[in-house]
Amino acid sequence: MSQAAMGLSSAGGMAELDVGTRRRAIVSSAVGNFVELYDFLIYGLFAAQIAANFFPKGNDTVALLQAFAIYGVGFFMRPIGAIVIGAYGDKHGRKNALVVTVGLMAAATALTGLIPSYGSIGMAAPLLLLLCRLVQGFSTGGEWGGSATFLVEFSPPGKRGLIGSVQQFSVGLALIAGTLTAAVLNGWLTKDQMVSWGWRIPFLIGFVLAPVGLYLRSRVAESPAFSRTVEKKQVAHNPFVEALTTHRLPVLAAFGLSAIGTVGNYTYNIYLPTMATTKLGIAGATAYTSATVAAVVLTIFTPVMGWASDKVGRKPILLISSLAYGLLSYPAFVYLSGAPDGSRLMIVQSISAFLLAMYAGPLCAILAELFPTKVRFTALSIGYGMSVTLFGGFAPFIAAYLIDRTGNPVAPAFFLIFAAIVSSVTLVLTKDRTNAPLD
């Protein structure tokens, strides 16, 4: 086990890691996850421009719904990616699987930025867009759970919440990069320039960043927990079957636990800037500047909440966040839609970002602690991937659809309340295994 054991040595039957090996693992996971999530998120941030390019002109609302529908359809591939890439990671190593996810994402992102418009190639344009989005969804289905698993398995005792939060910290950085790119482009370019070619820039940037993630991940050691599983010959023969039979209840728990975090993220951070510009009359540069400020709040407080969960437990922090989402979402949308402007948008998004940090900080750790090492990658990815598909992926579409059908800009709050109930009930029923042995 030359590569898998690199940086490891046995001491009293337990694997010991030197600081450099652990640091390289954390950095490689964070950078790769940043690239992966930046590439995945920018579609939602530029949905209005994508709608104008890839669908027939006429009804802007219908075109936007179609763009968000393709955004959501990409999420259907996440459970498939979770199964295929997760099983590969549980059988052949986390490192190898995570190299695959970055490569797939880079290719799909580059192609998205190069697809000709509907006016040039007709229906082939949205079909190619859909294909790229499906590949992105497949890649991300393995990335999220794999990155969370990798980081938690590299964590020293008593720091799984803090180290696991690095995964969500990198998501926050990706959100900052995406929203800042959107704010700068919307500020520098005219609306026609954004529709014509400006929206393509962030996709090409994402492709350029990919080699960095590939390089770092190809040079990192395998996780010590997986290495011990290999040494003990305990690698699962069929991780997918075992995850859905022996560990089906924890998989359901992962599904429920992930609901409010995904709906909160994709509603407030991805959909709300588009809603602000298309429904509330707020300038694009202002809306995306607000989103960038919220992303900074999320990024700063996520590791703080991960660290706090190591001290007081995962459940208290997660439950406070989930209940607050349920109680505050309706008043937040009423407040914003009552007199929409940039300052109100920034207040609403920043409060949501703080609540999301409370949820995101401990999330990777509590999900990883649900499963044994031999099926952790697969089971965690399936539970989280299914939740993101049903709750997060279609959150922008559901929000836009509810507003279109009811004419009420407050309508998205009801979906947030529903997701908060699902996660809160799951949290009450889930055992808190903070800092208990992984196996």
N, C-alpha and C positions, 0 to 999 in steps of 0.2 A: 504494500500500500504506500508506494513512494510519495505520490503527490498528495494523497489524502492525509498522510501522516506528517507532511511538512509542517514544521513549527510545533509539533507535539512531542511530548515525551511522557513516559509512564512514571508515576510516583504513587506507590501504595495502591496500584490498580486504577487510579484516576488520571485522566489526561490533564496535563498542565500546559498552559499557553504562555508564551512570552508576550510582552507588551506589544512589540512590533507586529507580531502575527495577528493579534487581535485588532490592532489599529488598522492594518491593511485591509482586514476583512470588513470592518465597519465602514471605512472610506469607500472601498470598492462597491459595497452594497448600496450606500447612500448615493454615490455618483451615478451608478447604473440605474437606480430607481428614479433619480431626478430626470435623467434623459428619457426613460420610459414614460413617466407620467407627464412630463412636459409635452412630449409628442402626442399623448392620448388626450390631454385636456384642451389643446389649442383648437381642436375642431369646434367644441362647444362655444369657445370665446369668439370665434369668427363665423358663427352659424348664419348670421344675417348676410354676410358677403358670399358665403358658400351657397346659400339659398338663391341669391341673385345670379350666380354663375351656372348652377347645375340643374335648374328647373325652368320650365316655360314661364315667360313673363305674363303678368296679368294680375293675379291676386297675391299680394305680398304675404298675407297671413298664411295662405295655403302653402306657398313655397317654403316659409319658415317651418311650418309643421312638418313638411316633407323632409327638410334638412334635419330637424330634430328626430324624426322617425328613423332615418339612417343612422344618426348618432346613437339612438337606442338599440337598433338592430345589431350594431357592433357589439353590444353587451351580451347578446345571445351566444356569442362565441367564447365569452369568458368562462362559463362552466366547462365547455369542451376543452379549452386551453388548460383549465384547472385539472381536469382529469388526465389529459395526455401528458402535459409538462409536469404536473404534480407526480404522477406515477413514475415518470422518467427520473425526477429528482429523488424520489424515495428509493429507487432501485440503483441508480448510477451516480448519485451525488448531487448536492444542491448547486455546487459551483458550475458543473457542466450545463445544468438546466438553465441557470441564470444567464450564461453566455448566449444560449439559443434565443432567449426572450429579447435581449437587446438587439441582436442581429435582425430578427423578424420585424421588430418595431421600426428600426432604421429604414429598412427597405420600403415598408408600407407608407411611412411618413413622407419619404422623398417622392414616391410616386403620386401621393395625394397633391403635393404642391406643383406637380407637372401636368396634371390631367387638363386637357383642353376643355373649354366651356361647352355648355349645351348648344349655344349658338354655332359652335364650330363642328361638333360631331354628333349632335342630337342625343338620343337616348343612351348612347354609349357612355356619355359623360357621367350621369348618375349611377350607371351600372358599374363603371370602373371605381367611382367613389365608394360605392357599397362594398366592392371587393376589398379595397384597401382598408376600409373600416372593419371588415370581418377579420382580416389578418391582424390588425391592431388589437381587436378584442381578444383573439386567440392568444396573442403574446402577453397581453396584460393579465389574462386569466391565470397564467403561470407565474408572472412577475410578482404580483402583490403577495401572495401566500409564500412564494419562495424567498423573497426578500425578508419578510417577517420571520419566517422559520430560521433563515440563515443568521440573522442578527440575534435572535433570542438564544439560539444554540451556541453562539459565541460569547454570550454574556457571562460575566463573573457572578458568583453567588450574591444575591441581594440587589442586583442591578438590572434585572431583566426588563423592568418597566422603563428605565432610563435608556438603556441600549436599544430596546425594541422601538422606542419613540423616535429614534434616528430615522427609521423608515418613513414615518409620518412627517418628520421634520423635513426630509428631502421632498416629500409631496408638497409641503408648504413652500419650499424654495421653487419647485416647479410651477406652482400657482403664481408666485411672485413674478417669475420670469415670464410666464404666459400673459398675465394681466398687464405687466409693465410694458411688454412688447405691444400689446393691444392699445394701451394708453398712448405710447409714443407714436405709433403708426397713425392712430386716429387723430392725434394732435398735429402731426406733420403733413399728412396727406389729406387731400379733399375726399369727399364721400365717393365721387366717381373714380378716383385713383385707387381707393381701398377696394372697391368692387372689381375694378379692372385687373389690378395686379398686386396691390399691397397685401392682400390676405395671404398670398403665396409665400411671403418672406418668412414668417415663423415656421412654416413646414420645412423649408430649406435649411433654416438654422438648426432645427431639430436633427436633421440628417447629418449635418456637419459635426454636431456634438457626439454622435453615436460612437465613433472610433475610440473616444476617451473611455467610455464605459466598457467597451469590449476589451480594451487593453488592460484596464485595471482588473476586471473580473477574470481574465485568463491567467493572471499571475498570483491569484490569492489561494490560500490553503483551503481544504475542505473543512467543514464544521466538525468540531471535536465530538459532538453527540452522534453524528452520522458515522464518523470514523470508528467509534466504539461499537456501534451497531454492526458494522461490517466485521470488525474483529471478533465479535461474539457470534457471528453468523446468524443474526436475527433480522436480516433484511426481509421485508415482506415479499412474498411471491406474487401477490396480486393486491397492491395497495388500494386500488379502487374498490374492489369487492369487500375487502376488510374494513375500509372506511365506512361503507354504507351498510354493513351488517353488524360487526362487533362494536363499532363506534358511531352508530347512526344517531343516538341521542346527543352526543357532543356536536355532531355535524349540524343538527337542528338548532342547537344552542348557538353555534357560530353564526348561523343564518339569522336568527333573531337578534343577537347582539349587534350585528353589523348594520341593522336597518336604519336607525335614526342618523348615524354618522354619515351614511351614504346619501340619504335624502337631504340632510342638512347641507352637505357639501355641494351636491349638484344643483340644489335649488338656489341657495344664497350666493354661491361663488361662481357657478357656471351660467345658470339661467337668468338670475336677477340683473346682471349688466345688460343683457339683451332686452329684457322686459323694460328696464329703465329707459333705453333708447327708443324702443319701438312702441311702447304703450304709455309711458309717463312723460315723454318729451324732454328727457335729460340728455345733454350732449354726450356723444360717445367718449370723448377724452375724459370728461368728468366721471362718467360711470366706471370706466376702467381704472381711473386713478383711485376711486373709492374701493374697487375690488383689489387693487394692489395694496392699499393700506390694510384692508382686512386680511390679506394673505400674510402681511408682515406680522400682524397680531397673532394669527394662527401659528406661524413659524416660531415666534419667540416663546409662546406659552406651551407649545406641545411638549418639548423636553422637560419643562418645569412640572407638568402634570404627570409625565412618565416617572420622573423622580419621586414625586409625591406619592404615587401609587405604590412604590416600593416601601414607603414608610407607613402608610395608613391602609393599604389594600386597594385592589382595583375597583371593587363594587361601589364603595361610597362615592368616588369621584365620577364614575360612569353614570350612576343613578341620578345624582344631582344634575348632571348635564342633560340626560334624557328627559327628566321631569321638567326642567327649565325650557327645553325646546317645546314641549307640549303646551306649557302654560303661556309662553311669550310669543309664539309665532303669529297667532291671530292679532294681538295688539300691535305687533311689529308691522304687519302688512297694512293694517288700518292707519297707523301713524305715517307710513311712507306714502301710501296712495292718497291720503287726505290732503297733503300739500307737498307734492313731490319736488324735491330739489337735491342738489349734491350733498348738502350737509346731512339731511335726513337719511339719504341712502348710505352715507358713510357710517352713521351711528348704527343703523340696522345691521349692516354687513359686519361691522366690528364686533358688535355684541354676539352675533352668530359665530364669528370666528373664534371668540373666546370660549364659547360653549363647545364648539367643535374641537378646540385644543384640549379641553377637558376630556372629551371622548376619545380623540385620536391618540393622546399620550399613552394611556394604559392599554389601548385596544390590541396591539400586536401581542403584548405579553399575555393578556387574558385568553386570547384565542389560541396561542401556542401552548399554553398550559393545560388546555383541554385534552390534548392528544399525546400518545407515546411517540417516540422518535421515528419508529419504523413506518408510520403512516401520517406523520405530522404535515408534511408538505402537501400531500394529496387531500387529506381530510380538511385541513384549514382552508386550502384553496377552493374546494368545492363549497363549503359552507359560506365563505365570504363571497365567492364568485356568484353563487345563486342569489344572494341577497343584493349584491350590487346590480345584477341583471334586472331583478324584479322591482327593486326600490330605487336604486340610484340611476341606472341607465335611462329609464323612462321618466325620471323626475322632471327634466325640462319639457318633454313632450306633454306629460300630464298637466304640468303647470300652465303651459300655453293653451292646451285644449280646454282646461277648466275656465280659464279667463275668456276664451273665445265663445264657449257655450253659454256661460252665465253672464258675461259682460261685467263681471265683478273682479277687480284686480286683487282682491283679498282671497280669492278662492284657493290659491296654492297652499295657504296655511292649513287647510283641512287634511291634505295629504301628509304634511309634516306632523300634525297631531296624531294621525293614525300610526305613522312610523314610530313616534315616541312611545305610544302605548305598547306596540309590539316589543320594542327593546326594553322598556321598563319591566314588563311582565317577565321577559326572559331573564333579565338580571336578577329579579327576586328569586327565581327558581334555580339559578346557577350557583354552584359552589365556588367560593373564592379560594383559589389555590395559589395565592401570592407567595412566591419564594419557596413553594414546595418543590421537591425534586422533580425534574422533568420526566424521569422514568421511575 
